[in-house]
Amino acid sequence: MNNASIKSTETKSSGSTPANLQYFILLAYLALLSMLGFIATDMYLPAFQNIADSFSTSLNNVAFSLTTFLAGLALGQLLYGPLVEKVGKQNALIIGLALFAAASGAIVASESILMLNIARFFQALGACSAGVIWQAIVVEKYDADKAQKIFSNIMPLVALSPAVAPLIGASIVSNFGWRAVFVTLVIIALLLIVLTKWLVASETKQVEVQESISYKSILKNTRYLGNVVIFGACSAAFFSYLTVWPSVMIKFGYEAQAIGLSFIPQTIMFIVGGYMSKVLVKKFGAPVALKYVLGLFFVCVALIGIVTLVIPMNTIYPLLIAFSVLAAGNGAIYPIVVNNALQQFSKNATKAAGLQNFIQIGMAFGASSIVAMLAQYAEMTIGLGIVLSAIGVYFGYLLSKHDSWDSVKNNFVKPDPARIGLYSDKNSTD
């Protein structure tokens, strides 16, 4: 494990800063890195109408800035692994954060919706550096058990971003205008650059050079791929619900304020699940803890399937309650499977994290796009999307139990003609 690339926080003191304080600063820094993409996605949502009025354009054109951002977010996941191999984690982070700051500044100065949408694409490319490299920092600095604890501490905080960021954004817009939202993002990026210079050491030629590895080689690792598929399929189930849930509530006569409030239980339960994961891993170990939380996930899927596909819904509450518990399951599953996947490539964690995030985003937004086309079927679409996603979770779990693709193939026995003939003759004799 290459610990030289991160400035030590294990000494008793660092200047006038105690080691434990520096450790918590590192955790806060990693948490902010992990949330950067979500903050950039959600903070400006309350400003849609203001932006549309500012550029005399439609809300659809403003909403397209989300599409361009997501496109950049997906593509960027694959860029930083190769970049880290060439320039190191500190330099790659600084490049990405500088790109994020520059793109945010370009949005502040934009004079057309086209310029804003283009800048949003590059803003997403920059944000990817934070989303990919923070995971690599954790895996490469700490052993598997410590990394598991850190993932369990940080990932629940990420769930707060979609809930808190729009509220902060709304306050900024009402007091300072929509451009101030992106000024705030510039300031956050500059703060992260300063913290990166302090907390992430510059890699030099004296530091052990990471062995380059291709994405194809990473995908050959069945334990890695299985855990990533679990991560992506759980996310697909989550987005199947989030995409269609507003349509369900509208069908049952609820208005915008109630729809917004209905997302609070899932956010809370996701956070609860993250800390539940930490307790279970500490008590039983990661493999057993994963079985328990996957069991919870599948029970919730079965309940959701029953209340959406079997029994006609007369109220939203059975689905709302079942999915809130499923959200706790997701919150518990994510830290375990992410750590399981990245530990397979602890010396190439940046590349592995980038590919993992790319697959997860692809599966999540693929599911979202598909269920959106069937939104008119409301709760039935949610049920079908979640059940199909659960099949993917089960497949990923089975795959994660094998050491190689040869082991997977050995579980499939080819038909033996002689044995089939013998069995047929026996049946005919009987």
C-alpha positions, 0 to 999 in steps of 0.5 A: 500500500502506497502511504507515501502519497498522502501526508501523514496524519498518524504522528502525534502532532503536526506543527501546532495541529494535533494529529487527531484534529488533522485526522478529522480535518482530513475526514471533512476534506474527504466528505466535501470532495465526495459531495462536490458533484452532488452540490454542483448538481443540486444547489442551482436547482431553485434558480431555474426560473431566474436563469430562464428569465435572465437569458430570456429562454425556456425552462427546458433549455435550462433543464438541459444543463442537467443533461450536459452535467450528467454527460460530463460526470459520466465521461469524466469518471474514466479520465482521472485514473490514467491522469493520476498514473501520469501526474499523481493524485495531488496534481490530478486533483488540483487540475480537476478542481481548477477546471471546476473553478474555471467552469463555474467562473465561466457560468458566472460570466456567461451571457447565453444559455448555450455558454452556460450549458457548455460550461456545465459540461466542463464543470462536471469533468472537473467535479469528477476528480473529487468523486474518483480520487477521494475513494482512492485516497482512502483505499491507498492510505488505510487498511481494509478495516479502517477504509471500511469505517471511513466509507461508512462515516462519509457515504451517509453524509453524501445523502444529505447533499440532495436535501441540503444543497437546494435549500442553501441554493434557494437562500443564496438566490433570494439574497444575491441572485443566481450567479452567486450560487456559482461564485460559491462553487468557485470558493468551495473549489479554491478551498479544496485546492488549498486543502489538497496542497496541505493534506495530499502530498505531491508524488515524486520520482522517489515515490513508488510508481503505480503499475499501470493497469487497463480497464479491461484487466480490472473488469476481469476481476469477478470479485471487483465486478460483482461488487460494482454490479451490486452498487450499480443495481442498488442505485438503479433501484433507487433511481427507479423510485426517485424518477417516478415517485412524483408522478405517483404522488400527483396521481394520488392528489398531492401537491409540490410541497408534499412531494418535496417533503416526501423525500425526507424519510428516504434521506434520513433512512439512508443515513441510518443505514450507513451507520447501521452498516458500520455497527454490523461490520464491527460486530460480524465482519463485512461478509456477514454484514453484507448478507444481512443488509442484502437480506433486508434489501430483498425483503423490501423489494418483495414488499414493494413488488407486492404493493405495486404489482399484485395488490392495487394501491389505495394509498401511497404509504405502503410504498413510501414505508417499504422504500424508506426501509430499502433506502436504509438497506442501500445506505448500508450496502454502499460502503461495504461493496465499494470497499470490497471492490476497491480493495481488489486494486488497492495500488490502482484505486483511482482507476478502479474507482473511476470505472466503478463510478462510471458503471454505477452512474450508467446503471442508475441513469439508464434505469431512470431513463427507462422508467421515465418512459413508462411514468404513466403507469406510476407505481407499477413502473416503480415496482417493475424497475426495482424488481428488475434491479434486484435481479441485477443485485443478486447476479452481482452477489453471485459473481462476487463469490467467485475468484475468476471467470473460470470459476464462474464457468465451472458452475455451468455444467454442459449437457452430457448426451450419454447421461441424457440418453441413459436417463431417457432409457431408464424412464422408458423402462420404468 
